[in-house]
């Protein structure tokens, strides 16, 4: 099914173009610039370059995060048998999107993307297509509004069956005051046992001086801001879940396809499984 073949999602606003504000940097567009994309404005590029000036490795680090997403999705589809994905904070279309990786393994996979940036949703509807057997759907929703996200997910996914909830490089945009741990708990509580949480998060406790300056420069230019967290703080997101090996590690160290470099990427990553009622475990 292609995007054009899908019914109109009532949760996907038709006023998206009117909400674009090119004068204000947005996380998805800044990230797109770091990935080498072209779907960004001058404000996004200025914010991105301010970070590059103090962290020249940022482009390699965001590519490493993207590669982690691909490995996690491939594992969940090929080895864990997951056929449903809820990808929150989608970002702009790039190589190896969640549905592309998953449907290349199992064409029948169903994917729901959620994002609150109009340009992400416009490009998603126009550019991202599904396999004939699968479904790829999009919704305009902020992660903080978990009920809206879940309502959209239920239109395409069966939450009574296992779902992979994807929060890849997303939760650092949620401040402690907005209860990020409660948000993750509500999402995990809403999906079936045997579901998975895939999460990556910029670290506050790797290369501390440099990443502190990165956060300062970013927060001065991007209203959404970022709040980096330590290993222990990221580990808390997996409370009650069975964390797969190798645990909560830098993105390049999560089941790498080739040896990781000597310097750890300052972004924690992990995959956790919601246990079965009888205490069954995952791989």
C-alpha positions in Angstrom: 0.0 0.0 0.0 1.3 3.4 -0.9 0.7 6.6 1.1 -1.7 7.7 -1.6 -3.7 4.6 -1.2 -4.3 5.1 2.5 -7.5 6.7 3.9 -7.0 10.2 5.3 -6.0 10.1 8.9 -8.3 12.4 10.9 -5.4 12.9 13.3 -3.1 14.2 10.5 -4.0 17.9 10.1 -4.6 19.3 6.7 -3.2 22.7 7.8 0.4 21.4 8.0 1.9 23.8 5.4 0.5 26.8 7.3 2.3 25.7 10.5 5.8 25.7 9.0 8.0 28.4 10.5 11.4 28.5 8.6 12.6 31.2 11.0 12.7 28.9 14.0 15.1 25.9 14.1 13.4 22.6 14.6 15.1 19.4 15.9 14.1 17.2 13.0 15.5 19.7 10.4 18.7 20.3 12.4 19.2 16.5 12.5 18.4 16.3 8.8 21.3 18.8 8.1 23.7 16.7 10.2 22.7 13.7 8.2 23.5 15.5 5.0 19.9 16.1 4.0 18.4 19.2 2.2 15.1 19.5 4.0 16.1 22.3 6.3 16.1 26.1 6.5 18.7 28.7 7.3 17.8 28.8 11.0 18.3 25.0 11.2 21.6 25.2 9.4 22.9 28.0 11.7 22.0 26.0 14.8 23.6 22.8 13.3 26.8 24.6 12.4 27.1 26.1 15.9 27.2 22.6 17.3 29.6 21.4 14.6 32.0 24.1 15.5 32.5 22.6 19.0 31.7 19.0 18.1 33.0 18.2 14.6 32.2 14.5 15.1 28.4 15.2 15.4 27.7 14.1 11.9 29.4 10.7 12.4 27.5 10.4 15.7 24.1 10.9 14.2 24.9 8.4 11.5 25.9 6.0 14.2 22.5 6.5 15.8 20.8 5.9 12.5 22.8 2.7 12.1 21.7 1.6 15.6 18.1 2.1 14.5 18.6 -0.1 11.5 20.3 -2.9 13.5 17.6 -2.9 16.1 14.7 -3.0 13.6 16.4 -5.7 11.6 16.9 -7.8 14.8 13.4 -7.3 16.0 11.9 -8.2 12.6 14.2 -11.1 11.6 14.9 -12.7 15.0 12.2 -11.6 17.4 9.3 -11.9 15.0 7.9 -8.4 15.5 5.5 -7.3 12.8 4.3 -3.9 14.2 6.3 -0.7 14.9 5.4 2.6 16.5 8.1 5.1 15.6 7.7 8.3 17.6 9.8 11.3 16.7 10.2 10.0 13.2 12.5 12.7 11.7 12.7 13.5 8.0 12.9 10.7 5.5 16.4 9.3 5.2 18.1 6.1 4.2 17.0 2.9 6.1 13.8 4.2 7.6 12.1 1.9 10.0 9.5 0.6 7.6 12.1 0.1 4.8 14.3 -2.0 7.1 11.4 -4.0 8.6 9.5 -4.6 5.4 12.7 -5.7 3.6 12.7 -8.6 6.0 8.9 -9.1 6.4 6.9 -7.3 3.8 3.7 -7.5 5.9 5.1 -5.3 8.7 2.8 -2.4 9.8 4.4 0.8 10.8 3.0 4.0 12.4 5.1 7.1 12.4 4.4 10.0 14.8 5.9 13.4 14.7 4.9 17.0 15.4 7.0 18.8 12.7 4.8 19.7 9.7 7.6 19.3 7.2 8.3 15.7 8.5 4.7 14.8 7.9 4.4 16.5 4.5 7.5 14.6 3.3 6.4 11.4 4.9 3.1 11.4 3.1 4.7 12.3 -0.2 7.8 10.3 -0.2 7.6 7.2 2.0 5.8 4.2 0.6 5.1 0.8 1.9 5.2 -2.7 0.4 2.0 -3.9 -1.2 1.6 -6.3 1.7 2.4 -3.9 4.5 1.1 -0.6 5.8 2.9 2.7 6.6 0.9 5.4 8.3 1.6 8.8 9.7 0.1 11.0 12.5 0.6 14.5 13.7 1.2 14.1 17.4 3.5 15.2 20.1 5.1 12.5 22.3 3.9 14.4 25.4 0.3 13.7 24.2 0.6 9.9 24.6 -3.2 9.4 24.3 -3.2 11.1 20.9 -0.2 9.0 19.8 -1.8 5.8 21.0 -5.2 6.6 19.4 -3.4 7.0 16.1 -1.5 3.8 16.6 -4.7 1.8 17.2 -6.0 2.8 13.8 -3.3 0.7 12.2 -1.7 -1.5 14.8 -3.2 -4.2 17.1 -1.8 -3.2 20.5 -3.0 -6.5 21.9 -0.1 -8.1 19.9 3.6 -7.3 20.3 4.7 -3.9 19.1 8.1 -2.3 19.0 8.0 1.2 20.4 10.8 3.3 18.9 12.1 6.3 20.8 15.3 6.9 18.9 17.1 10.2 19.8 13.8 11.6 21.0 13.5 11.7 24.8 16.2 14.4 25.2 13.7 16.8 23.9 11.4 16.0 26.8 12.4 17.9 30.0 12.2 16.4 33.4 9.2 18.7 34.1 7.3 17.0 31.3 7.7 13.6 33.0 9.6 11.6 30.4 9.6 8.5 32.6 5.8 8.6 32.9 5.5 9.0 29.2 7.5 5.9 28.5 5.6 4.0 31.2 2.3 4.9 29.6 3.5 3.8 26.2 4.8 0.5 27.5 1.7 -0.2 29.6 -0.4 0.3 26.5 1.3 -2.5 24.4 1.1 -6.2 24.8 3.6 -8.4 26.7 6.3 -9.5 24.3 6.6 -5.9 23.0 9.9 -4.0 22.8 11.2 -0.6 23.6 14.0 0.7 21.3 15.6 3.8 22.8 18.7 6.0 22.2 19.5 9.1 24.2 22.4 11.7 24.1 24.7 11.1 27.0 25.6 13.7 29.7 28.4 11.5 31.1 30.6 10.8 28.1 33.1 13.5 27.1 31.4 15.8 29.6 32.9 19.2 28.8 32.3 18.9 25.1 28.7 17.6 25.3 27.8 20.2 27.9 28.9 22.9 25.4 27.0 21.2 22.6 23.8 21.3 24.7 24.3 25.0 25.6 24.8 26.0 22.0 21.9 23.9 20.8 19.5 25.1 23.5 20.3 28.7 22.7 19.1 28.3 19.1 16.5 25.5 19.1 13.4 26.2 21.2 12.6 22.5 21.7 16.0 22.3 23.5 17.7 19.1 24.7 18.3 17.5 28.1 21.2 15.0 28.0 21.0 12.2 30.6 23.5 9.9 32.3 23.7 6.1 31.9 21.7 5.6 35.1 19.1 8.1 34.0 18.7 6.3 30.6 18.6 2.9 32.3 15.5 4.1 34.3 13.5 4.2 31.1 13.8 0.4 30.9 12.4 -0.2 34.4 10.4 -3.4 34.4 11.7 -4.5 31.0 14.2 -7.3 30.2 17.1 -5.4 28.7 18.7 -7.3 25.8 22.4 -7.9 25.7 24.7 -6.0 25.6 22.7 -3.7 27.8 22.6 0.1 27.8 25.7 1.0 25.8 26.9 3.6 23.3 25.1 3.3 20.0 28.1 1.9 18.2 28.5 -0.9 20.7 24.9 -2.3 20.4 25.4 -5.5 18.4 27.7 -3.8 15.9 28.1 -5.2 12.4 31.8 -4.2 12.7 34.1 -3.3 15.6 33.3 0.0 17.2 35.9 2.7 17.3 38.0 3.4 20.3 36.2 6.5 21.4 32.6 5.9 22.7 29.9 7.9 20.9 28.1 10.1 23.5 24.7 8.5 23.0 23.3 5.6 25.1 21.2 3.0 23.4 19.3 -0.1 24.4 16.5 -2.5 23.6 14.2 -3.9 26.2 11.4 -6.5 26.1 8.1 -6.3 28.1 8.0 -9.6 29.9 5.2 -12.1 29.5 2.8 -12.7 32.4 4.4 -16.1 33.0 7.9 -14.6 33.1 9.0 -15.7 29.6 12.2 -14.0 28.3 13.4 -12.7 25.0 16.7 -13.3 23.1 
